Amino acid sequence: MTVVGPFGLSVRDQALEADVQAGLAAVEEGLLEATKSEVPFITEAAQHLVRAGGKRFRPLLVMLAAQFGDRHAPGIVPSAVVVELTHLATLYHDDVMDEAAVRRGVDSANTRWGNSVAVLTGDFLFARASQILADLGPEAVRVQALAFERLVTGQILETAGPSDGRDPVEHYLDVLGGKTGSLVAVSCRFGAMMSGADETVVDVLTQYGERLGVAFQLADDVLDIASDSHESGKTPGTDLREGIPTLPVLRLRERAARLGLPEDLALCELLDSDLTDDARHAEALTALRAHPALEQARRDTVRYAEEARAALSPLRDCDAKAALLELCDAVVHRAG
């Protein structure tokens, strides 16, 4: 059994391990090639987050999904580069919107070069992803375009907030389905599709990716509250400071409205105050870390991971399926 990829994923089959390792190495080369420009400054900015590392979660899913067809098909690695470039581009934009100072353990692009350069670098990465995508055929372009529409819609819905009478938790889970689930689902879809897997298999893996993507983001929500910057590679409580209500906060507000406990109401009041103040921010983080709402958010993460696991049941048993199942456990472990 060999450890490979993010989360210490263990792969039991040597052939699968070799395929995944070779695929991820090729993706890394493809990312560096795709982020080169004739303008040295653009190359530096575009490769800033590539060279900072990252879990390469989406390319790993492309490689594992490709095991259900011809795992050496030529479109697999380029499609993995496309999804990772798209993901990286959204990080540049997200950091501007969130005014984040740290990403993947290094200064965020907006901190280093300013918001304009960060936004334009994200646009550059989208453009390079589109160039690669064009060579993968019209169906791949259509799949990516629909996913990108969902991603942007999710971001807009997050910014707009829930409509009157809409349950905030339901709204937020819809947001995550767009913002995160869509691209993780496409990672699985591309891997299976590019390998020529049966359409039924493609659909199963797409559904798995959608649910796993939401679980992955919910685990991030928990980590944003529960971890320190050394563990997560970014500043803890970034969303909290910006007033973005992630699931632990929404579960707190839900509980406060239902039970009306003074300590819950007091914490909600603290969260509604100016959390750009470091002392208030630290107080809010400490209180949330000890609150039952955080444990509820962990349970929500487990629920989505279990739905992802269940979605795989129609697939034949094999080492690739076992690795996908293990990813469900790994996502939950992150939130533990």
GUFI-382631 format. One record per residue (C-alpha): chain; x, y, z. Coordinates in steps of 0.001 Angstrom, whole numbers, plus 500000, padded with zeros to 6 digits. Each point is the difference from the previous one (the first is absolute). Last residue first. Layout:
<atoms>
   mol       xx       yy       zz
     A        X        Y        Z
...
</atoms>
This chain:
<atoms>
   mol       xx       yy       zz
     A   487689   516113   512396
     A   499271   502140   496961
     A   503047   498684   498136
     A   498995   496459   501030
     A   496676   500447   498220
     A   501818   500799   496758
     A   502284   497007   500499
     A   497075   497634   500543
     A   498373   501031   496727
     A   503416   499785   498329
     A   500166   496364   501116
     A   496927   499252   497919
     A   501717   501449   496938
     A   503068   497866   500725
     A   497862   496861   500347
     A   498317   500831   496677
     A   503406   500243   498347
     A   501065   496700   501575
     A   497004   498177   498578
     A   496417   499138   500918
     A   497620   500647   497131
     A   498108   503273   500133
     A   496321   500158   501027
     A   500927   500814   503643
     A   501970   503159   499174
     A   497142   502380   500911
     A   499928   498511   503510
     A   503514   501285   500729
     A   499106   503478   498790
     A   496902   499940   502213
     A   502222   498936   502910
     A   502297   502958   499359
     A   496965   502287   499954
     A   498829   498695   503382
     A   503491   500133   501525
     A   500300   503693   499135
     A   496608   500682   501553
     A   501203   498236   503163
     A   503061   502281   500087
     A   497728   503025   499650
     A   498021   498738   502993
     A   503256   499703   501957
     A   500783   503636   499213
     A   496519   501042   501074
     A   500598   498313   503381
     A   502270   502941   500976
     A   503587   499726   501286
     A   501703   500988   496748
     A   497340   502656   499489
     A   500931   501728   503263
     A   503733   500029   499237
     A   499430   501336   496498
     A   497685   502752   501280
     A   502502   501093   502647
     A   502831   500054   497466
     A   497932   502151   497631
     A   498993   502341   502811
     A   503668   500493   500964
     A   501144   500404   496397
     A   497423   502669   499118
     A   499042   499226   496406
     A   497223   498130   501761
     A   497811   503093   500237
     A   496867   498707   501733
     A   497426   497570   498599
     A   502094   497034   501164
     A   499959   501409   503542
     A   496218   500309   499877
     A   499749   496390   498836
     A   502221   499010   502932
     A   497728   501844   502424
     A   496915   498328   498507
     A   501606   496588   500457
     A   500986   500779   503598
     A   496505   501301   500782
     A   498275   496831   498685
     A   497186   500840   497567
     A   499389   496345   499155
     A   498890   500082   496342
     A   501380   503366   498899
     A   503311   499378   501801
     A   500236   496487   498516
     A   499525   501288   496452
     A   502475   502802   500654
     A   502605   497489   501202
     A   499346   497682   497050
     A   500506   502950   497652
     A   503280   500875   501724
     A   501290   496418   499741
     A   498811   499880   496347
     A   501802   503057   498686
     A   498579   503500   500406
     A   502293   502470   498206
     A   500507   502938   502393
     A   503469   500763   498665
     A   501687   499111   503288
     A   498051   496751   500214
     A   500904   499094   496431
     A   503688   500410   500858
     A   499607   498146   503309
     A   503395   498337   499849
     A   502564   501537   497589
     A   501093   497512   497384
     A   502216   496930   499776
     A   497459   497861   501876
     A   502148   498372   502679
     A   502530   502790   500569
     A   497247   502619   499753
     A   498215   498567   503048
     A   497071   497638   499798
     A   496454   499935   501396
     A   498223   502925   498358
     A   501320   499866   496434
     A   500365   496249   500441
     A   496239   499607   500483
     A   499266   502020   496889
     A   502659   498044   498106
     A   498249   496762   500998
     A   496799   501508   498607
     A   501905   500706   496781
     A   501136   496372   499671
     A   496528   498692   500836
     A   498576   502189   497225
     A   502585   498686   497556
     A   499385   496416   501059
     A   496325   500403   499202
     A   500589   501355   496500
     A   502855   497590   499352
     A   497870   496954   500784
     A   497261   501222   497677
     A   502576   500442   497223
     A   501436   496550   500688
     A   496573   498390   499611
     A   499273   501971   496806
     A   503298   499020   498356
     A   499415   496369   500988
     A   496601   500049   498309
     A   501585   501631   496949
     A   502445   497085   499660
     A   503635   501048   500370
     A   501802   501526   497025
     A   503030   501096   502025
     A   499242   503655   499248
     A   496484   499591   501394
     A   501062   498256   503210
     A   502721   502496   500856
     A   497945   502928   498746
     A   496954   499048   502075
     A   502008   499521   503181
     A   501619   503413   499645
     A   496658   501434   498879
     A   498438   498922   503303
     A   502822   501720   501898
     A   499338   503121   497927
     A   496258   500051   500699
     A   500221   499018   503670
     A   502103   503012   500939
     A   498249   503260   499162
     A   496768   498586   498641
     A   499243   497252   502520
     A   501455   502295   502638
     A   497422   502685   499253
     A   497217   497428   500150
     A   501287   498963   503438
     A   499915   503655   501026
     A   496416   500492   498894
     A   498911   496899   501887
     A   501756   501309   503123
     A   498496   503471   499612
     A   496417   498660   499724
     A   498316   502179   497411
     A   497219   502273   501273
     A   501386   503091   498303
     A   502775   499095   497560
     A   503265   498604   501304
     A   503199   502042   499598
     A   501025   502143   497033
     A   503734   499281   500344
     A   499473   496268   500465
     A   497546   499974   497111
     A   502599   501738   497823
     A   502668   497435   500899
     A   497629   497127   499321
     A   499054   501516   496647
     A   503701   500289   499143
     A   500575   496309   500706
     A   496801   498950   498252
     A   500995   501922   496865
     A   503467   498456   500218
     A   498475   496533   500168
     A   497846   500703   496943
     A   503008   501351   498106
     A   502153   497022   500995
     A   497453   497473   498732
     A   499453   501963   496764
     A   503729   500333   499305
     A   500478   496276   500652
     A   497173   499230   497583
     A   501503   502333   497382
     A   503396   498256   499893
     A   503087   499588   502153
     A   502122   502449   497980
     A   497793   502934   501009
     A   500479   499060   503643
     A   503708   500761   499854
     A   499319   503521   498739
     A   497182   500461   502517
     A   502293   499097   502905
     A   502481   502630   498771
     A   497270   502641   499962
     A   498788   499078   503486
     A   503597   500271   501230
     A   500343   503480   498499
     A   496730   501048   501658
     A   501388   498916   503374
     A   503116   502025   499264
     A   497788   502986   499189
     A   498247   499753   503363
     A   503273   499670   501938
     A   501667   502829   498053
     A   497096   502336   500746
     A   499785   499011   503673
     A   503577   500801   500948
     A   503368   498392   499289
     A   501012   498111   503146
     A   496853   500254   502089
     A   497784   499406   496970
     A   502116   496996   498999
     A   499567   498407   503430
     A   503138   499866   502132
     A   501107   496398   500496
     A   498734   497092   502130
     A   497557   498723   497418
     A   498272   503398   499887
     A   500644   502848   502424
     A   498781   503607   500198
     A   496346   499474   499068
     A   498023   503078   498974
     A   497017   497668   499584
     A   499058   501289   496547
     A   503638   500306   498952
     A   500831   496568   501411
     A   497020   498526   498175
     A   501207   501345   496654
     A   503459   498457   500271
     A   498439   496803   501343
     A   497530   499884   497091
     A   502922   499972   497568
     A   501599   497105   501856
     A   496823   497929   499654
     A   499773   500710   496289
     A   503665   499113   499559
     A   499388   496777   501955
     A   496978   499080   497873
     A   501847   500668   496741
     A   503176   498174   501047
     A   497894   496927   500791
     A   498416   500248   496537
     A   503485   500149   498472
     A   501045   496863   501930
     A   496987   497927   498922
     A   499680   501014   496344
     A   502632   497608   498636
     A   498398   496736   501179
     A   502387   498023   502217
     A   497380   499021   502614
     A   497763   498467   497349
     A   496799   499685   502035
     A   499081   499701   503684
     A   503510   501036   501079
     A   499316   503475   498601
     A   497962   500782   503125
     A   503139   499569   502125
     A   502091   502324   497839
     A   497330   502704   499807
     A   499490   499727   503770
     A   503709   500569   500573
     A   499845   503027   497693
     A   497240   501454   502217
     A   501769   499453   503323
     A   503270   501540   498843
     A   500722   500433   503739
     A   501814   503281   499688
     A   503453   501111   498970
     A   501269   503550   500388
     A   501515   499595   496524
     A   496563   500007   498387
     A   498928   502865   502258
     A   502636   502429   498730
     A   500188   498510   496505
     A   497623   502568   498507
     A   501687   502917   501811
     A   503521   499015   498954
     A   498947   499142   496454
     A   498167   503307   499694
     A   503123   501845   501191
     A   502156   498160   497467
     A   497862   501131   497007
     A   500344   497362   497294
     A   497695   497965   502202
     A   500207   496679   501789
     A   497005   498834   502032
     A   499007   497176   497647
     A   503502   498501   500066
     A   500142   499993   503793
     A   496527   498451   500200
     A   500849   497369   497379
     A   503118   498955   501887
     A   497936   499567   503153
     A   497345   498113   498039
     A   502668   497627   498685
     A   501167   499314   503559
     A   496380   499391   501047
     A   499525   497518   497172
     A   503227   498143   500721
     A   499097   499689   503674
     A   496441   498877   499224
     A   501077   497465   497388
     A   502799   498593   502159
     A   497712   499674   503027
     A   497357   498274   497893
     A   502584   497525   498704
     A   501338   499413   503496
     A   496570   499251   501484
     A   499397   500822   503658
     A   499780   503781   499778
     A   499949   501892   503290
     A   498842   503626   499920
     A   502250   502046   502283
     A   497520   502912   499999
     A   501129   501071   496533
     A   501771   497747   497503
     A   501688   496688   500669
     A   500725   497725   502971
     A   500891   496473   498965
     A   498505   496671   501096
</atoms>
